[in-house]
Amino acid sequence: MVIGRSAVSLQDELSPVKQSQSSLAHDLADRAATALDEAGEMPPGDERTEAMQKALVLRNAAEIQQLLGGKRGAPDV
Protein backbone atom coordinates (compact mmCIF):
# COMPACT_ATOMS: atom_id res chain seq x y z
CA MET A 1 0.00 0.00 0.00
CA VAL A 2 1.38 3.40 -0.98
CA ILE A 3 0.46 6.48 0.98
CA GLY A 4 0.81 9.78 -0.84
CA ARG A 5 2.54 12.70 0.78
CA SER A 6 0.35 15.47 2.03
CA ALA A 7 0.92 19.06 1.00
CA VAL A 8 0.62 19.95 4.67
CA SER A 9 3.93 19.88 6.53
CA LEU A 10 4.39 18.14 9.84
CA GLN A 11 5.03 21.53 11.42
CA ASP A 12 1.40 22.47 10.63
CA GLU A 13 0.14 19.44 12.53
CA LEU A 14 2.26 19.92 15.66
CA SER A 15 1.08 21.68 18.78
CA PRO A 16 2.58 25.14 19.43
CA VAL A 17 4.82 23.68 22.15
CA LYS A 18 6.08 20.92 19.87
CA GLN A 19 6.63 23.47 17.09
CA SER A 20 8.76 25.69 19.32
CA GLN A 21 10.76 22.70 20.59
CA SER A 22 11.21 21.43 17.07
CA SER A 23 12.14 24.86 15.74
CA LEU A 24 14.66 25.29 18.59
CA ALA A 25 16.32 22.00 17.66
CA HIS A 26 16.38 23.04 14.00
CA ASP A 27 17.75 26.47 14.90
CA LEU A 28 20.51 24.92 17.00
CA ALA A 29 21.34 22.45 14.21
CA ASP A 30 21.50 25.28 11.66
CA ARG A 31 23.72 27.35 13.92
CA ALA A 32 25.98 24.34 14.50
CA ALA A 33 26.32 23.70 10.76
CA THR A 34 27.11 27.35 10.10
CA ALA A 35 29.65 27.46 12.93
CA LEU A 36 31.30 24.26 11.69
CA ASP A 37 31.53 25.64 8.13
CA GLU A 38 33.04 28.89 9.39
CA ALA A 39 35.51 27.03 11.60
CA GLY A 40 36.51 24.82 8.68
CA GLU A 41 37.45 27.89 6.65
CA MET A 42 39.76 29.22 9.37
CA PRO A 43 43.51 28.60 9.23
CA PRO A 44 44.83 25.92 11.58
CA GLY A 45 45.52 27.10 15.09
CA ASP A 46 44.04 27.79 18.49
CA GLU A 47 41.20 29.99 17.20
CA ARG A 48 40.07 27.30 14.75
CA THR A 49 40.24 24.64 17.48
CA GLU A 50 38.10 26.79 19.77
CA ALA A 51 35.61 27.50 16.96
CA MET A 52 35.35 23.78 16.16
CA GLN A 53 34.69 23.00 19.82
CA LYS A 54 31.93 25.62 19.96
CA ALA A 55 30.36 24.16 16.81
CA LEU A 56 30.37 20.71 18.40
CA VAL A 57 28.74 22.09 21.56
CA LEU A 58 25.96 23.58 19.40
CA ARG A 59 25.51 20.26 17.58
CA ASN A 60 25.31 18.41 20.91
CA ALA A 61 22.76 20.94 22.18
CA ALA A 62 20.64 20.38 19.06
CA GLU A 63 20.75 16.61 19.55
CA ILE A 64 19.90 16.89 23.24
CA GLN A 65 17.01 19.26 22.51
CA GLN A 66 15.69 16.87 19.89
CA LEU A 67 15.95 13.88 22.23
CA LEU A 68 14.63 15.50 25.40
CA GLY A 69 12.36 18.15 23.94
CA GLY A 70 9.30 15.92 23.69
CA LYS A 71 7.15 14.49 26.43
CA ARG A 72 8.20 11.16 27.86
CA GLY A 73 6.34 8.28 26.32
CA ALA A 74 4.88 10.47 23.58
CA PRO A 75 5.40 9.13 20.07
CA ASP A 76 7.72 11.09 17.77
CA VAL A 77 5.84 13.06 15.16
Phi, psi and omega in degrees: 000132180251130179251124180288153178281141179276151176286346179275131180281162177296328179301325181292334184268349183278152175293160179303324179293313179298321179297316181292322178294316180295318181291328176295315178298318178294319179298315179296319179295319178296316179296322179295317180296317179297315180297321180292319177298315180295320179294323180294335180274351181281152176291152179304144179151187184295321181295319178295317179301315179295319179295321178295319179296319178295322178296320179293324177297317177298318180296319177296319178298320179296317180294318180295316179299319180293320181286318187259355185291332182272171177285148178294134177082353180278140179290147176292141180252000000 
